[in-house]
């Protein structure tokens, strides 16, 4: 089975701070996330140019697709980038990972998520969405889904109702299953009626964390996963350190977590989705799918950023192979 992802095409710019003084100078509360314009984004990058900086392609759905590609699944990605250095970087990252490029181009600068990492690993975000949010319904044609079996969408796109509706309709008409990660409780609250319609009519696999599930159903995790099961084939509610609850085949399965020493939780949910979908594609039991998700998320939080090193991936493959 092949999976195509659709999401905000962002480049993650990771900056290790020597102290939190810069945060105070910028007026950013520690641990916060704010959307910034291009000018502000460039000001921040100029201010931290002498620090340890690294970058990788990011965005929730892109992170999940990268994880699936690493696990050997044939993948593709739909997004929008600028015709600039960061856009080229994002496209090259897809190519290196053997992910088929379905990127659209814009005259607007590429989106980037600046991650300011404090000495104690706390993360403060300044995100310029740029070209990423210009992805529109008109950019999605039925032909893009040819040869794929699953469309995986990040919830951050849900605010663009026309885009989501067109994508899921075309995907369903092309015979694909649809996987949706709710991604943010405030996005759920702001788009609740639209989301309920989309999930009930088009979504097969739904991922939510505890807050997102509560926003969607007004229920606590166990009741939430039951309620979600009434509108989609597979429902997953992630409950942090307690693991995850999965509804599939008319029963709830609880899956725990792997032992981990977290230093950065960036990409944990995206990695969980990658592991779960990998198991689903391989026709594993719901419990095994959940454990694969737990293995990936448990490993990614032990490194900085949403991507794992090759050494870390070796550990992931070993844990998957040895899982009983």
C-alpha angles and dihedrals in degrees: 000000000000126000128206120193129205123197151110107315101220133162112224111222108196117199123185109213122212089210140350092257091101090056089055091047090051092045093236118145111231111263094013129131121214135173112233134187125244094265093052092045091054091047090055093049091050091050094053098036092115094056133087104283130179132167141201136171111271148165122126101268092040090054090052092048091049089052092051091048090053088052089056100259119141106245146174135189135216119201143118129254137171124256091254145096095285091047090052089047091053092048092048090050089056091049093049090051091049092244115148111245116234094161123149120213130231137185087229117092117265118267120255136186111213109206114197107199116202120214089259090053096255109147128219118189133209109181127191106189095193116156092358094079093049092075102120142184089260090061092061117082127176090242091068090068096053111124095013127112104191133036113204116197131187117227093231088079093057092092087071097070097179092051094050095043093049093046097049093044093051091043092052092046087053091053099253128143114232124228119190129189108199089212101184134033093215091054088051092050093048094048102030102133093044091048093049090054094047094047094046095048107031115012122096100171122034127189122194137158121225095272094045092048090050091050090050100043106016085230137113117255102276094044090040094056090049091051092047090050089065091065105035139035098240124022124187125189114187114210102189115234089006091065122228143310118222128193114200135133091018097299141089118240122192117209124189132213134262119247109269141161102221119213099160127013094197110134097007094128092042091052091047089055090050092052093045094048090047089057091045091052090049088052093242123160118273088253092054091046089054092049092051087052090049092049093053096043092045090055100043092056090060090065134055113259135013095285127075129223120246089253090054091049089054087057090049093052090048092051092047091049093048096043113118 
